[in-house]
Amino acid sequence: MKNKIIQKLLKLMAKSVLRKRKPTVVAITGSVGKTTAKEAISKVLSSNFKTRSSAKNYNNEIGVTLTILGCQIDYNRGKILQIFGIFYYWFQALFFDKNYPEILILEMGADKPGDIKYFCDFIPITVGVLTDIGISHLENFKTKQILATEKGYLLRNVIDKGMAIYNWDNKTVREIGQKLSVNTIGYGLEEEAEMKATDIIFKVEANHKVQKIDGINFKLNYQDKVLPVRLEKSISKGSIYGVLAAFAVGKYFDLNLVEMAESVNCINFYQSRMALLKGLNESFIIDDSYNSAPDSVKMAIESLDKVEAKRKLIVLGDMLELGIQEEKAHRKIGKLINSKKFDLLVTVGDRMKWTQEESKKLNSGKTVHFDNPIKAGFFVKKELKKGDIVLVKGSQGMRMEKIVEEIMFEPEKRGKLIVRQDESWKNIPYKKP
């Protein structure tokens, strides 16, 4: 009840600020890749415009409105000083802030039916971005089609003179994008995509002789123009998609492609999203422990497959909130792993037993299962050798960052390098989902 009242109040505040300030809104939704796209779009636009993007995981009914107000407060604690703080930021945004952003970059989550419609009812969207439609959060949507209708609502509500940007490679997303009446750009790796990446090279090598990380190189193809792009601090296929979405947004604002490519060269994506870290015993960690869904696990494993390493270790925690699709989705990941080369698969959680079962059928790599990340972390720590590269991924509730804490080379820097390190998370013991 209390949250509903706060939600309605914040909505009224946000509407008044939007009406007064009239910022251009870039809105992003999708099953995976929202935050990566948001970070890339922010990087591309911020050198030419005053921008503000959603902080942390501010992508729900309350978090989006707080972003519009320019307020970063832990609204779950409900202290009276925080309530006064919200009113302070509202008055500032409404009457006094001379530097209110020209462009708001808002990440919009959809955990249940009606979430995207809620945002579209009071936020005018000039540029809409749809990154992916998979089966994450499916337990609240019953079918993938209902989920697709909800996510697609964002693109269908882009203003007449705006632009809808969508992932061409995702068939469900493409079908939505091709039916729109506004201007569109489809991005992806497939030949038919309008904003396309080709000639992708993952420049990572970790073995007993060489330990070298140079990120990703690819060629951007758009309207008969081809130019090289380098992402020095990422080896994620998902990062390529995020950057392509950002370039498409930049074209709506008439930005120069060469300047955009230069701006993303050294981009640091959000903590624990395919982040490269040094591990113990001269190993490397691909920390993707922020969250997990079938599509993002697939991209992470495919990215690991491109890396040259002495040994490849895959550490996966349960994918949550998949409803009736959870067994099928976990077994599908096991079959994917069968098609790749790996030396050790560590699975964590009851659902990942299905993945382990499928992986054991064909693959000769060693597999080990644990019921929690603490035990798994101790095991992986003992296993690490020079030249190893370790992928760590799982849903938020699995707390897979605890494994990264255990095996990272500089644990004293965990507050800056990995996710869920503030006190509100540190004080919560791991509980089996």
FENNOR-V738475 format. One record per residue. SS is DSSP state (helix for helix, strand for strand, loop for the rest). PHI is phi in whole degrees, -180 to 180 (none if undefined). PSI is psi in radians with two decimals (* if undefined). Layout:
ss=SS phi=PHI psi=PSI
ss=SS phi=PHI psi=PSI
This chain:
ss=loop phi=none psi=-0.80
ss=helix phi=-62 psi=-0.77
ss=helix phi=-64 psi=-0.63
ss=helix phi=-63 psi=-0.72
ss=helix phi=-65 psi=-0.80
ss=helix phi=-61 psi=-0.72
ss=helix phi=-60 psi=-0.82
ss=helix phi=-65 psi=-0.70
ss=helix phi=-65 psi=-0.78
ss=helix phi=-65 psi=-0.62
ss=helix phi=-62 psi=-0.78
ss=helix phi=-62 psi=-0.74
ss=helix phi=-62 psi=-0.81
ss=helix phi=-63 psi=-0.74
ss=helix phi=-59 psi=-0.74
ss=helix phi=-66 psi=-0.65
ss=helix phi=-69 psi=-0.77
ss=helix phi=-62 psi=-0.71
ss=helix phi=-66 psi=-0.65
ss=helix phi=-79 psi=-0.79
ss=helix phi=-89 psi=-0.45
ss=loop phi=51 psi=0.90
ss=loop phi=-72 psi=2.72
ss=strand phi=-79 psi=2.29
ss=strand phi=-108 psi=2.18
ss=strand phi=-105 psi=2.04
ss=strand phi=-113 psi=2.44
ss=strand phi=-129 psi=2.31
ss=strand phi=-143 psi=2.99
ss=loop phi=153 psi=2.85
ss=loop phi=-71 psi=-0.69
ss=loop phi=-140 psi=2.83
ss=loop phi=86 psi=0.06
ss=helix phi=-64 psi=-0.88
ss=helix phi=-70 psi=-0.66
ss=helix phi=-61 psi=-0.79
ss=helix phi=-63 psi=-0.73
ss=helix phi=-60 psi=-0.79
ss=helix phi=-63 psi=-0.75
ss=helix phi=-67 psi=-0.73
ss=helix phi=-63 psi=-0.74
ss=helix phi=-60 psi=-0.73
ss=helix phi=-64 psi=-0.75
ss=helix phi=-67 psi=-0.71
ss=helix phi=-86 psi=-0.48
ss=helix phi=-67 psi=-0.37
ss=loop phi=-80 psi=-0.18
ss=loop phi=-120 psi=-0.30
ss=loop phi=-139 psi=2.79
ss=loop phi=-79 psi=2.04
ss=strand phi=-125 psi=2.80
ss=strand phi=-144 psi=2.34
ss=strand phi=-122 psi=2.78
ss=loop phi=-57 psi=2.31
ss=loop phi=-88 psi=2.68
ss=loop phi=47 psi=-2.20
ss=loop phi=-110 psi=0.68
ss=loop phi=-77 psi=1.23
ss=loop phi=-127 psi=0.25
ss=loop phi=-106 psi=-2.98
ss=helix phi=-59 psi=-0.61
ss=helix phi=-86 psi=-0.78
ss=helix phi=-62 psi=-0.70
ss=helix phi=-64 psi=-0.73
ss=helix phi=-68 psi=-0.63
ss=helix phi=-63 psi=-0.64
ss=helix phi=-64 psi=-0.73
ss=helix phi=-61 psi=-0.65
ss=helix phi=-78 psi=-0.27
ss=loop phi=80 psi=0.50
ss=loop phi=-115 psi=2.16
ss=loop phi=-113 psi=1.70
ss=loop phi=-135 psi=2.49
ss=loop phi=-75 psi=1.53
ss=loop phi=-71 psi=-0.16
ss=loop phi=-78 psi=-0.28
ss=loop phi=-85 psi=-0.49
ss=loop phi=67 psi=0.44
ss=loop phi=-72 psi=2.63
ss=helix phi=-62 psi=-0.60
ss=helix phi=-66 psi=-0.57
ss=helix phi=-71 psi=-0.61
ss=helix phi=-63 psi=-0.80
ss=helix phi=-62 psi=-0.63
ss=helix phi=-62 psi=-0.70
ss=helix phi=-63 psi=-0.76
ss=helix phi=-64 psi=-0.64
ss=helix phi=-61 psi=-0.85
ss=helix phi=-65 psi=-0.60
ss=helix phi=-63 psi=-0.85
ss=helix phi=-62 psi=-0.71
ss=helix phi=-61 psi=-0.85
ss=helix phi=-65 psi=-0.60
ss=helix phi=-79 psi=-0.65
ss=helix phi=-124 psi=-0.50
ss=helix phi=-119 psi=-0.35
ss=loop phi=-76 psi=1.82
ss=loop phi=-78 psi=-0.22
ss=loop phi=-112 psi=0.46
ss=loop phi=-59 psi=2.40
ss=loop phi=-61 psi=2.54
ss=loop phi=-74 psi=-0.57
ss=strand phi=-128 psi=2.24
ss=strand phi=-102 psi=2.25
ss=strand phi=-110 psi=1.83
ss=strand phi=-112 psi=2.13
ss=strand phi=-87 psi=2.21
ss=loop phi=-120 psi=2.02
ss=loop phi=-88 psi=2.77
ss=loop phi=-138 psi=1.63
ss=loop phi=-91 psi=-0.27
ss=loop phi=-155 psi=2.81
ss=loop phi=-57 psi=2.40
ss=loop phi=98 psi=-0.20
ss=helix phi=-64 psi=-0.84
ss=helix phi=-69 psi=-0.70
ss=helix phi=-59 psi=-0.66
ss=helix phi=-57 psi=-0.82
ss=helix phi=-67 psi=-0.79
ss=helix phi=-66 psi=-0.40
ss=loop phi=-67 psi=-0.40
ss=loop phi=-132 psi=-0.05
ss=loop phi=-114 psi=2.00
ss=loop phi=-75 psi=2.09
ss=strand phi=-101 psi=2.06
ss=strand phi=-87 psi=-0.78
ss=strand phi=-125 psi=2.14
ss=strand phi=-111 psi=2.41
ss=strand phi=-125 psi=2.19
ss=strand phi=-116 psi=1.95
ss=loop phi=-85 psi=-0.61
ss=loop phi=-175 psi=2.63
ss=loop phi=-130 psi=2.01
ss=loop phi=-123 psi=-2.39
ss=loop phi=-125 psi=0.29
ss=loop phi=-68 psi=2.52
ss=loop phi=64 psi=0.30
ss=helix phi=-65 psi=-0.40
ss=helix phi=-63 psi=-0.36
ss=helix phi=-97 psi=-0.07
ss=loop phi=-118 psi=-0.14
ss=loop phi=71 psi=-0.93
ss=loop phi=-133 psi=2.77
ss=helix phi=-66 psi=-0.56
ss=helix phi=-66 psi=-0.69
ss=helix phi=-64 psi=-0.72
ss=helix phi=-62 psi=-0.76
ss=helix phi=-63 psi=-0.71
ss=helix phi=-62 psi=-0.72
ss=helix phi=-66 psi=-0.86
ss=helix phi=-65 psi=-0.71
ss=helix phi=-66 psi=-0.33
ss=helix phi=-57 psi=-0.57
ss=helix phi=-63 psi=-0.83
ss=helix phi=-68 psi=-0.62
ss=helix phi=-71 psi=-0.20
ss=loop phi=-111 psi=0.28
ss=strand phi=-67 psi=2.43
ss=strand phi=-63 psi=2.79
ss=strand phi=-55 psi=-0.69
ss=strand phi=-95 psi=0.23
ss=strand phi=-91 psi=-2.79
ss=strand phi=-145 psi=2.43
ss=strand phi=-106 psi=2.23
ss=strand phi=-120 psi=2.27
ss=strand phi=-145 psi=2.72
ss=strand phi=-78 psi=1.85
ss=loop phi=-64 psi=-0.56
ss=loop phi=-71 psi=-0.36
ss=loop phi=-90 psi=2.00
ss=helix phi=-58 psi=-0.74
ss=helix phi=-64 psi=-0.75
ss=helix phi=-65 psi=-0.74
ss=helix phi=-60 psi=-0.72
ss=helix phi=-63 psi=-0.62
ss=helix phi=-69 psi=-0.83
ss=helix phi=-62 psi=-0.64
ss=loop phi=-73 psi=-0.23
ss=loop phi=-97 psi=0.02
ss=loop phi=-82 psi=2.66
ss=loop phi=-96 psi=-0.29
ss=loop phi=-81 psi=2.99
ss=strand phi=-63 psi=2.47
ss=strand phi=-135 psi=2.74
ss=strand phi=-136 psi=2.17
ss=strand phi=-98 psi=2.26
ss=strand phi=-118 psi=2.72
ss=strand phi=163 psi=-2.87
ss=loop phi=-106 psi=-0.23
ss=loop phi=-75 psi=2.72
ss=loop phi=-57 psi=-0.64
ss=loop phi=-81 psi=-0.16
ss=loop phi=-65 psi=2.43
ss=loop phi=-73 psi=-0.76
ss=strand phi=-105 psi=1.84
ss=strand phi=-127 psi=2.52
ss=strand phi=-108 psi=2.30
ss=strand phi=-132 psi=3.01
ss=strand phi=52 psi=0.89
ss=strand phi=-79 psi=2.27
ss=strand phi=-127 psi=2.11
ss=strand phi=-91 psi=1.95
ss=strand phi=-100 psi=1.23
ss=strand phi=-134 psi=2.28
ss=strand phi=-141 psi=2.18
ss=strand phi=-138 psi=1.86
ss=loop phi=-147 psi=-2.97
ss=loop phi=-69 psi=-0.29
ss=loop phi=-105 psi=-0.69
ss=loop phi=-126 psi=2.40
ss=strand phi=-132 psi=1.70
ss=strand phi=-135 psi=2.26
ss=strand phi=-127 psi=1.98
ss=strand phi=-121 psi=0.17
ss=strand phi=78 psi=-2.40
ss=strand phi=-128 psi=2.42
ss=strand phi=-115 psi=2.46
ss=strand phi=-154 psi=2.94
ss=strand phi=-106 psi=2.28
ss=strand phi=-91 psi=2.23
ss=strand phi=-117 psi=2.09
ss=strand phi=-153 psi=2.11
ss=loop phi=48 psi=0.96
ss=loop phi=66 psi=0.20
ss=strand phi=-106 psi=2.44
ss=strand phi=-131 psi=2.23
ss=strand phi=-145 psi=2.62
ss=strand phi=-77 psi=2.52
ss=strand phi=-130 psi=2.41
ss=strand phi=-127 psi=2.31
ss=strand phi=-115 psi=1.71
ss=loop phi=-69 psi=-0.50
ss=loop phi=-114 psi=0.49
ss=loop phi=-147 psi=2.60
ss=loop phi=-127 psi=0.41
ss=loop phi=-95 psi=2.26
ss=helix phi=-61 psi=-0.57
ss=helix phi=-62 psi=-0.56
ss=helix phi=-65 psi=-0.63
ss=helix phi=-62 psi=-0.80
ss=helix phi=-61 psi=-0.75
ss=helix phi=-62 psi=-0.71
ss=helix phi=-69 psi=-0.69
ss=helix phi=-61 psi=-0.74
ss=helix phi=-60 psi=-0.71
ss=helix phi=-65 psi=-0.72
ss=helix phi=-63 psi=-0.68
ss=helix phi=-64 psi=-0.72
ss=helix phi=-63 psi=-0.77
ss=helix phi=-59 psi=-0.62
ss=helix phi=-66 psi=-0.58
ss=helix phi=-60 psi=-0.61
ss=loop phi=-93 psi=0.26
ss=loop phi=60 psi=0.61
ss=loop phi=-83 psi=2.71
ss=loop phi=-79 psi=2.31
ss=helix phi=-62 psi=-0.71
ss=helix phi=-63 psi=-0.77
ss=helix phi=-65 psi=-0.66
ss=helix phi=-64 psi=-0.75
ss=helix phi=-61 psi=-0.69
ss=helix phi=-67 psi=-0.61
ss=helix phi=-69 psi=-0.50
ss=loop phi=-94 psi=-0.02
ss=loop phi=-52 psi=-0.84
ss=loop phi=-110 psi=0.44
ss=loop phi=-63 psi=2.33
ss=loop phi=-98 psi=1.96
ss=loop phi=-78 psi=2.93
ss=loop phi=-58 psi=2.62
ss=loop phi=-50 psi=2.42
ss=loop phi=63 psi=0.46
ss=loop phi=-118 psi=1.56
ss=loop phi=54 psi=0.68
ss=strand phi=-84 psi=2.42
ss=strand phi=-92 psi=2.15
ss=strand phi=-129 psi=2.68
ss=strand phi=-79 psi=2.36
ss=strand phi=-109 psi=3.07
ss=helix phi=-65 psi=2.72
ss=helix phi=58 psi=0.65
ss=helix phi=59 psi=0.72
ss=strand phi=-105 psi=3.05
ss=strand phi=-124 psi=2.59
ss=strand phi=-118 psi=2.30
ss=strand phi=-98 psi=1.76
ss=strand phi=-89 psi=1.84
ss=strand phi=-123 psi=0.72
ss=loop phi=-87 psi=0.04
ss=loop phi=-61 psi=-0.85
ss=loop phi=-164 psi=3.12
ss=loop phi=-154 psi=2.56
ss=loop phi=-156 psi=2.77
ss=helix phi=-52 psi=-0.79
ss=helix phi=-65 psi=-0.71
ss=helix phi=-73 psi=-0.57
ss=helix phi=-65 psi=-0.75
ss=helix phi=-59 psi=-0.82
ss=helix phi=-65 psi=-0.66
ss=helix phi=-64 psi=-0.77
ss=helix phi=-67 psi=-0.69
ss=helix phi=-65 psi=-0.62
ss=helix phi=-67 psi=-0.77
ss=helix phi=-60 psi=-0.63
ss=helix phi=-63 psi=-0.45
ss=loop phi=-82 psi=-0.20
ss=loop phi=-87 psi=2.43
ss=strand phi=-90 psi=2.20
ss=strand phi=-153 psi=2.74
ss=loop phi=-64 psi=-0.85
ss=strand phi=-138 psi=2.58
ss=strand phi=-117 psi=2.17
ss=strand phi=-115 psi=2.30
ss=strand phi=-115 psi=2.14
ss=strand phi=-121 psi=1.93
ss=strand phi=-123 psi=2.32
ss=strand phi=-103 psi=2.89
ss=loop phi=-50 psi=2.52
ss=loop phi=-95 psi=2.06
ss=loop phi=-98 psi=2.93
ss=loop phi=64 psi=0.61
ss=loop phi=-101 psi=-0.03
ss=helix phi=58 psi=-2.39
ss=helix phi=-70 psi=-0.16
ss=helix phi=-91 psi=-0.01
ss=helix phi=-65 psi=-0.73
ss=helix phi=-67 psi=-0.82
ss=helix phi=-59 psi=-0.75
ss=helix phi=-66 psi=-0.73
ss=helix phi=-69 psi=-0.67
ss=helix phi=-67 psi=-0.61
ss=helix phi=-63 psi=-0.66
ss=helix phi=-65 psi=-0.69
ss=helix phi=-61 psi=-0.70
ss=helix phi=-66 psi=-0.65
ss=helix phi=-63 psi=-0.76
ss=helix phi=-61 psi=-0.60
ss=helix phi=-57 psi=-0.54
ss=loop phi=-86 psi=-0.05
ss=loop phi=-115 psi=2.83
ss=loop phi=-92 psi=2.19
ss=loop phi=-148 psi=2.81
ss=loop phi=-107 psi=-0.48
ss=strand phi=-151 psi=2.25
ss=strand phi=-114 psi=2.12
ss=strand phi=-113 psi=2.10
ss=strand phi=-110 psi=2.55
ss=strand phi=-132 psi=2.17
ss=loop phi=107 psi=2.74
ss=loop phi=-60 psi=-0.71
ss=loop phi=-70 psi=-0.55
ss=helix phi=-71 psi=-0.16
ss=helix phi=-62 psi=-0.60
ss=helix phi=-64 psi=-0.72
ss=helix phi=-63 psi=-0.78
ss=helix phi=-62 psi=-0.73
ss=helix phi=-59 psi=-0.78
ss=helix phi=-67 psi=-0.71
ss=helix phi=-65 psi=-0.61
ss=helix phi=-69 psi=-0.38
ss=helix phi=-63 psi=-0.65
ss=helix phi=-124 psi=-0.62
ss=loop phi=-83 psi=2.47
ss=loop phi=-87 psi=-0.10
ss=loop phi=-66 psi=2.66
ss=strand phi=-72 psi=2.44
ss=strand phi=-127 psi=2.45
ss=strand phi=-138 psi=2.49
ss=strand phi=-123 psi=2.48
ss=strand phi=-134 psi=2.73
ss=loop phi=-92 psi=-0.13
ss=loop phi=-153 psi=2.78
ss=helix phi=-72 psi=-0.39
ss=helix phi=-65 psi=-0.89
ss=helix phi=-63 psi=-0.72
ss=helix phi=-62 psi=-0.72
ss=helix phi=-61 psi=-0.76
ss=helix phi=-62 psi=-0.70
ss=helix phi=-66 psi=-0.85
ss=helix phi=-62 psi=-0.66
ss=helix phi=-58 psi=-0.73
ss=helix phi=-72 psi=-0.46
ss=helix phi=-82 psi=-0.42
ss=loop phi=-62 psi=2.37
ss=loop phi=-131 psi=2.86
ss=loop phi=-59 psi=2.30
ss=loop phi=90 psi=-0.06
ss=strand phi=-73 psi=2.62
ss=strand phi=-128 psi=2.29
ss=strand phi=-120 psi=2.18
ss=strand phi=-96 psi=2.19
ss=strand phi=-120 psi=2.12
ss=strand phi=-151 psi=2.55
ss=loop phi=179 psi=2.89
ss=loop phi=-66 psi=2.74
ss=helix phi=-52 psi=-0.76
ss=helix phi=-65 psi=-0.26
ss=helix phi=-83 psi=-0.22
ss=loop phi=54 psi=0.83
ss=loop phi=-69 psi=-0.25
ss=helix phi=-63 psi=-0.37
ss=helix phi=-66 psi=-0.53
ss=helix phi=-70 psi=-0.75
ss=helix phi=-61 psi=-0.74
ss=helix phi=-55 psi=-0.71
ss=helix phi=-72 psi=-0.53
ss=helix phi=-112 psi=-0.03
ss=strand phi=-76 psi=2.61
ss=loop phi=-71 psi=-0.58
ss=loop phi=-121 psi=1.26
ss=helix phi=-62 psi=-0.39
ss=helix phi=-67 psi=-0.27
ss=helix phi=-102 psi=0.21
ss=helix phi=-60 psi=-0.52
ss=helix phi=-61 psi=-0.52
ss=helix phi=-96 psi=-0.43
ss=helix phi=-100 psi=-0.52
ss=loop phi=-127 psi=2.89
ss=loop phi=-83 psi=2.83
ss=loop phi=57 psi=0.90
ss=loop phi=-110 psi=-0.01
ss=loop phi=-79 psi=2.92
ss=helix phi=-61 psi=-0.60
ss=helix phi=-61 psi=-0.49
ss=helix phi=-93 psi=-0.69
ss=helix phi=-62 psi=-0.51
ss=loop phi=-83 psi=-0.08
ss=loop phi=-96 psi=1.98
ss=loop phi=-70 psi=2.70
ss=loop phi=-66 psi=2.26
ss=loop phi=-124 psi=2.39
ss=loop phi=-63 psi=2.13
ss=loop phi=-63 psi=*
